[in-house]
Amino acid sequence: MAEEDNSQDKTEEPSQRKLDKAAEDGQVLTSKEMFVFTSLIMGLMVLTSIPFFAQEFLAIWKNFFLFDLNYIINVSPFSGLEKMIKYVIYITLIVGVPLIITILITQMAMGGINFAPKGFYFKSNRINLLSGLKRIFSSKGLVELIKSLFKVGLLGGITFSVIYFNIKDIIYLSERNLYTALSNLLDNFPELTIFLLIALGFIAVFDFMWQKYTHIEKLKMTIKEVKDEHKDTDGSPEVKQKIRRLQNEISNRAATQTAALDNVKDASAIITNPTHFAVAIKYEVGESGAPIILAMGRGMIAEKIIKLADESKVTVFQSPLLARALYFTGEIGKEISENLYSAVASVLAYIFKIERGEETDYPDFEIPDEMAFDEYGKKLNKNEG
């Protein structure tokens, strides 16, 4: 038997993205039998909750069908029509509004309310004879046929049984007037309503479960589709690997900077920008090696370095260009870049003289063009810093 969808290789459950896209196309979970069941219950609740509503309804329709010669001569036909329209509107509002609300709530509980303009677009396969035959002879079409036959048989059987066991009362209805006959029908057949509701309830539950199953089966995905979707949403494995590597580098760098805060007290000077960047350097006079970076950081780490420097009486020197150059080219525990020897030497010489109480001029030094960075680490002209 032909199938509407070839799902032999569609083994994966639909993703939320696939479900959302289907909803945009108007494909949402719904069940007509559930609508029938809940609407019938609400209709009966409306009729039974309004005092004398059924009796008033019968009286109204009795007047529509019973009239004599005097009524025909003296009463305008338009007055009767006007009265009938008024009652029809009245009854429609009382019964129709709760039914509409019930249908909306039922759909919200099943698959949600979704207005999809795409669902109104013209699709040629809807009038395609071959596509129509495929739908009819598909497994879904077969189940719909069996369900319809079962529904007709079950409801018909229940109705026949109730009529059969109340046949005597039905026979005598012909001897009564219209009003009394209709009243007796309402009074003598409550069991018919109960049995029909139970039957419709079973049918509605079965139909909902079947519709849910077919809805999910139709939207199932192949393994390739799942992988492609993950690529679209999360990026390719190569990109994700690169992102993870960068995240690890940032995390490790932050951990290293935090751990190095204990070394600030041993620094010879702190170069700042003035608060966004801070680099703690150490240099022992007489040693042959270059100055070493003990700690560095930006933002909150920089603020902590400056605070610790104040507590440890370490001199803080403000030089935005030099601080950024040290930060973006240096590593904690390593010597500073050779291109910054001259600038750092000038700063340290100035600081050492100040600490010894000697008078000296403010250091005049230059930062090489290739060592000039903005706050984001991009190279700039040193005059911009």
Secondary structure as GFF3:
##gff-version 3
##sequence-region A 1 385
A	DSSP	alpha_helix	16	24	.	.	.	ID=ss1
A	DSSP	alpha_helix	32	49	.	.	.	ID=ss2
A	DSSP	alpha_helix	53	65	.	.	.	ID=ss3
A	DSSP	alpha_helix	69	74	.	.	.	ID=ss4
A	DSSP	alpha_helix	77	110	.	.	.	ID=ss5
A	DSSP	three_ten_helix	117	120	.	.	.	ID=ss6
A	DSSP	three_ten_helix	124	126	.	.	.	ID=ss7
A	DSSP	alpha_helix	129	136	.	.	.	ID=ss8
A	DSSP	alpha_helix	139	165	.	.	.	ID=ss9
A	DSSP	alpha_helix	167	171	.	.	.	ID=ss10
A	DSSP	three_ten_helix	172	175	.	.	.	ID=ss11
A	DSSP	alpha_helix	178	188	.	.	.	ID=ss12
A	DSSP	alpha_helix	190	219	.	.	.	ID=ss13
A	DSSP	alpha_helix	223	234	.	.	.	ID=ss14
A	DSSP	alpha_helix	237	259	.	.	.	ID=ss15
A	DSSP	three_ten_helix	260	266	.	.	.	ID=ss16
A	DSSP	beta_strand	269	272	.	.	.	ID=ss17
A	DSSP	beta_strand	277	282	.	.	.	ID=ss18
A	DSSP	beta_strand	292	298	.	.	.	ID=ss19
A	DSSP	alpha_helix	300	311	.	.	.	ID=ss20
A	DSSP	beta_strand	316	318	.	.	.	ID=ss21
A	DSSP	alpha_helix	320	329	.	.	.	ID=ss22
A	DSSP	three_ten_helix	338	340	.	.	.	ID=ss23
A	DSSP	alpha_helix	341	355	.	.	.	ID=ss24
A	DSSP	three_ten_helix	369	371	.	.	.	ID=ss25
A	DSSP	three_ten_helix	382	384	.	.	.	ID=ss26
###
